[in-house]
Amino acid sequence: DVLLLALAFGAPKKSFKLAGICAVGSVLGAVLGYLIGVFFFDTVGMWVVNTYGLESKMEIVKQYYTENAFGALLLAGFTPIPFKVFTIVSGMMKIPLTTLVVASAISRTARFMLVASFVYFFGNKAKEYIDKYFDLLTILFTVALIGGFVLLKFVF
């Protein structure tokens, strides 16, 4: 997000292209994390988790996956929990790779396009606003996304 913001503010007309590049890179990174989880969880995967102090987050992710892996991955693109934990645990739990790729593509593209939209349409005003309210904006979007899933599940 920080790199995308910096690059997009430097070239606002290219913000959507930059967001697309970030999304593709993120999905490729998700596949790499998945492969680490499948083949190297006990070594590389645990090293990543321990290096970032994410042991407690890993248990939360496992719980989300047992309830709804696709939904958890959709939300993961917007939560403060580092996405790499979700991708590594996806591999460890042998979540279908297509589930990871599709959910990652949707959530990460949406996240990066949201950032690009602010930059493209609002320029420097967006920069000031995002700097000031980034955490709040992320939380509000996550709440709206969860609310949408709740509506889909219980209303439709």
N, C-alpha and C positions, 0 to 999 in steps of 0.2 A: 504493500500500500504506500509506504513512504517513498519508495523508488518511483512508482507509477505517478504519484503526485508531483514529485520533483520534475520528472521528465515531461509530464503533461502540462505543467505550468510553464515549462520552457518552450513548449510547442503545442498550444491548446487545440489547434486544428488537427493535430495528429493524436489527440487523446484517446479516441475510440480504437484506432489502429494499435496504439500502445497497450490499451486494455486487452485487446484480442491476443496480442503477443504474451502478455502476462497470464491470460487464461490458459493458453496452450502450454506455456511453461509450467504452470501450476498442475495441470492434468498430467503432464509427463512426469513431474516430480511426484505426484500421487502414485503413479504406476511404479516408480522406483521405490517409494516407501512401502508399497504393497509387496513388492518382490523381496525387500529386506525383511518384512514381516513373515513371508512364507518361508524363505530359505535361511535367513540369518537372524531370526528374532533373538535367540539366546546370546548372540555375540553383538552384532552391530545394532540391532533393534534396542536391546536393553541399554547399550552404551548411549544411544541417542536419548532415550527416555531418562536415564540417570544424569546425563550431562546437563540437560535442561531442567532437572528436578521435577519431572512430570509423572512420577510414580502414582500419585493420588489421582491425577487426571486420567491415567490409563484405566483405572478401575471404573471411573465414571463412563468412559467411552465403551468399555465392555458391556456395561449395563444398558446403555443406549442401543447397542447393537443387538442384544438379545430381544429388545422390544421391537425395534424397527431399524434395520441397518440403512436402508435407503433414506428414510427420513432423518436419521442421525447424520448421515453424510451431507444431506442438503443443508441442515442447520449448521454443520461443522464449518462450512464456508464463511459463516458470519459470527461464530462465537469467539470469545477471547482464548479458548483452548487452542494451542497451536495445531494447525491442520496436519502436520507431520505425524502427530500422535494418532489421529484417526486413520491415516493411511497405513501406518505400520501395524496398528491393531487390526485393520481390515485384512491384511495378509496373514497375521498370526491366527485370526479366527476363521480364515478361509472364506471370507465373504466373496461372493462371485465377482470376478474382476469387472464384468460389465456393469454391475451395480455401482462399483467404485467409480468407474470412468464416467458413466452417465450422470450420477449425482454430483461428482466433482465438476464436470463440465458445466452443469446448470448453476450450481452454487457459486463457483469461482468466477464464471463469466458474469453472473449477475452482480457479484460484489465489485468486480473491476469496472464493469460498465456503469455502475452507480457512481463510482468515483470519477470516471471519465466524463459522465454527464454533468456533474457539478463543475468540473473544470471547463468543459466546452461551453456550457451555457452561461456560466456566471463568472468565469475568469478569476481575477484577483479577489472579488467579493467572496467567491467560493472558498478560496484559500484561507481567508481570515475566518470564515464561518466553520470550515472543517477543522482548522487548528483549534478553534475555541470549543467546539462541540463534538469532536470525533467519537469519544466514548459514548456519549448520550445518543448520537445518531446510530451507532452500531447496535446499541441496546434496543432502541426503538424499532429499528428494522427487524431485529431478531424477534421481538415481541409480535410485530405485525406478521412475520412469517409463521410463527408458532400459532398465532390466532387463525391464520388462514388454514393451517392443517387441522386445527380443532374444528373449524367450521366445515371443512370437507368431510371430516370423519363423522361428526355428529349431526350435521344439518343436511348434507347431501347424500 
